[in-house]
Structure formats: C-alpha cells, structure tokens
Amino acid sequence: MNCIFEKIVAGEIPSNKVLENDKFLAFHDINPKAPVHILIIPKQHYANFQEMDPALMGEMTKFIQEVAITLGVDKSGYRLVTNCGENGGQEVMHLHFHLLGGTMLKWTDNHAANTKDNF
C-alpha cells in the first residue's frame, strides 16, 4: 500500500505545491508549526534518511535551496529537519524534510536542563 506522500506524488491526494520537478516535490504542511512550514520529499520512495541514495541527496540539497529562495526565507533563515525512524519521531515512513521559517524559531526540546550534562 502506498503511503500518503506517494499518493500526493501520484495526484491521488491534493497538495498545495510550492515547487516541483521530476525528482522532488515541496508542498505546504497541513498542520503547520511555523508561518512557513513546507514538506520536501523525493518522489521515489525512500523510507528515511538512512536509505537515501547519497547522489540523489546532493540533487535534493539544491532543490531544498531553491525552495528556500522561492519562499523568501533563504536570507532571513529557516530550520530544516528530518526525523529518522521511530525513535527519531518519524510518523510517515517516506523520507521528508520539514522546512520551517517565517519567524524567529525557538528550540523546544527541554529534555536536558544543562546541555553540558550530555557530554
């Protein structure tokens, strides 16, 4: 069974596209966590970052940079996140990056009161 992102790529589920080419797709997240919250995926299925073809990742880097320029956050700054696997918080098992921006982003991971304790 195809995951939700494969259905979006196939046009079976609509999306609010930002940028697309033959290998990658960027679209607005339906549950945004910032004024700008875009999901960026390879059209070919890779479960997560560990499975991603390194050569294709190079091409995806350029695409992500183009998305940032298109959205006007390339100069002001943005956060780029991918969750890898269950313990990494990945919910959809198709590699995707979250591009978040449009405001001053805060860090919300409060697991360690003193980061020096982690080393």
URMOGI-V434997 format. One record per helix or strand of 2 or more residues. SS is the DSSP state (A for helix, B for strand). FROM is the first residue (numbers start at 0). LEN is the number of residues. If there is no record, write none. Layout:
ss=SS from=FROM len=LEN
ss=SS from=FROM len=LEN
This chain:
ss=A from=3 len=6
ss=B from=16 len=4
ss=B from=23 len=5
ss=B from=35 len=7
ss=A from=48 len=3
ss=A from=53 len=18
ss=B from=77 len=4
ss=A from=85 len=3
ss=B from=95 len=6
ss=A from=114 len=4
